[in-house]
């Protein structure tokens, strides 16, 4: 079994001068850094006093699930001769907040729209989403349902 390590740095940039003296005294702004790559300006969700102009961890989490699924899907298509010419997904994640302020994701639904080169490829193209889901590293790490509702066209 191979093991892979992923290193990131999170740097809080939201000290407004008084640190975390109270809940409203600091910004949730931070930078996500990965060596050799562009920084990601992040914050918490606006519902939790975050900056709506920045990505939040929940959005990035849903995006990572959708991205992993897409990458596996494209790979699997190459193995069976399905030629994909475009792929978009407007994924939706549902998170429930509990009474004590904690929360958890309860579901993510992927909505991939896939254009294939020829009509005879559509059936295979639609079926490969199940296999991509089985192989997705991120989906295999989650403890909630991840569903997909694909649409393919020529």
N, C-alpha and C positions, 0 to 999 in steps of 0.2 A: 504494500500500500504506500503510495506517495503522500507526502505531506507538503502543503504550501503555506507560507506565512505571508500575511498582508500587513504592512506597517503604515499607519497614518499618524499624523500629529493634529491635535485639536488645540487651537490657541484662542483663549477667551480675549476679546477686544472690547468688552462692554463695561469696563470700569469707568463710571461717570464722575469719578473723583472721590467717592466715599466707599468704594468697594461694595460689599453686600451687607451694608448696615441694616437694610430692610428690603422687603420684597419688591418695592417700587424704586429702589435707589440705584439699580444697575440695569444695563441693557443686556439682552440675551445674545448679542452679536458675537460671532466667533468665526475663525477661519479654519477650514479643513485643508490640510496640506498632505500631499503625497510627493515624496522626493522626485524631482524632475518633471512634475506636471503642474498645470495651472491650478492656483488656489481656488477654492470654492467659498464664496461669501455665504455664511449661514447664520441662522438665528432660530429661535423657537417659533412655533406656530403663532400667528397673531392672537389666537385665543388664549395664549399663555404669555402675553406681553411681548411677543416677538415682532421683528421687523418684516412686514409683508413683502418687501422688495428683495428679501434674501431667501434662499432655499432653507427648508427646515428638515430635520431628521426624518420625519414621517414621509415627506415627499421623496426624499432620497432613498428611503427604504422601499417604497412602492416602485420607484424607478429602477432600483437594482433587481427586483423580482422580474419586472417586464424586460429589462435588458438581458438578463441571464436567459430567460425563456427564448427571446428572439435569437440570441447567438447560438443556442443549441438547435433551434428550429432551422436556421439557415444552414448550419452544418449538416443536419439530417437530410435536408432537401438535396444537398449536393450528392449525398450517398445514393439516392434513389432516382436521380435524374429529373427532379423538379426544379425548374429554373424560375427563381423569384426575381422579379424586376423592381418591386417596391414593397415596403413593409412599414406600417405605422401602427401604433398601439396607444390608445388613450386609456390607460389602466386606472382603476379606481380602488382605493383601499379604504376599508371601514375600520375605524378605531373607536372603541367605547371607553369613556372615562368613568371611573367608579366614584362612589361617594367620597372616598378618602383622597381623591385627586390622582390616584394612579390610573393606569389604563392598559389596554392591550388591543392589538389588531384582532379582529374577528373574521375578516375575510379580505381577500384581494381578488378582483375580477379583471382579467386581461381581455381587451377587445382588439385583437390583431386584425388588421385589414391588409391582406396580402394579394399583390398582383403577380400572376404567373404568366409565363410566356405563351402557353397553349391550353385549350379547353381540356384536353385529355389529362392534364396535370392537376386539375382542381380537386378531384376526389382524394388523391394521395396527399395533396397539399393540406387539405383540411384534417386528414387523419394524423398527420405528423405532429400536430399540436399535443396530442396525448403523450407521445413518446418524448417530445421536448420537455414536457412537464415532469416526466419520470426521471430525466437526466439532469434537470436544472439544479445546480448546487445550492442556490439560494432557497428555492422552493423546498428542497429536501431538508433544509435547516429550520423550517417554520412549523409551528404547532397549531396552525389554523388553516382552513380551506383556501386553496388558490384555484380558482376556476378560470376557464377561458371560453370565450364566445367568438370564435374566428369567423371571418368572412373572406372568401377568396374570389377573385375575378380575373378576367383576361385583360 
